Amino acid sequence: MDVRTMAEWQLVGVPDLASLGQRLVLVSWQDLDGTPNARFAEDLEQVGVRKDAPVYFICRSGVRSLSAAQVARQAGYQTVYNVADGFEGPLDIHGHRGSTAGWKASALPWRQN
């Protein structure tokens, strides 16, 4: 479950779960301006996320996905996980993301449109 914004999905890329036989679900936790998605839990149900299935939440650095996982848990999702370093991880010494930790830095599969 990638909870970043549409702009992040399009410009930065998304995890590629094809080799795992899983589908990536995209539901934004907040808008570009930081406005929370008040319908987040409803959106999870609408896209078919089952409450009895394990759900892994990811964002850029692990902060938004942690909040999203907590809300999902409160909404009845039984097994939720936060990808702590997110897709791009923290800033490196040069102020860039994606090189020290996270999905991309760990050389996990991803794709960009």
Buried (B, 14 or more C-beta within 10 A) or exposed (E): BBBBBEEBBEEBBBBBBEEEEEEBBBBBBBEEEEEBBEEBBEBBBEEEBEEEEEBBBBBBBBEBBBBBBEBBEEBEBEEBEBBBBBBBBBEEEEEEBBBBBBBBBEEBEBEEE
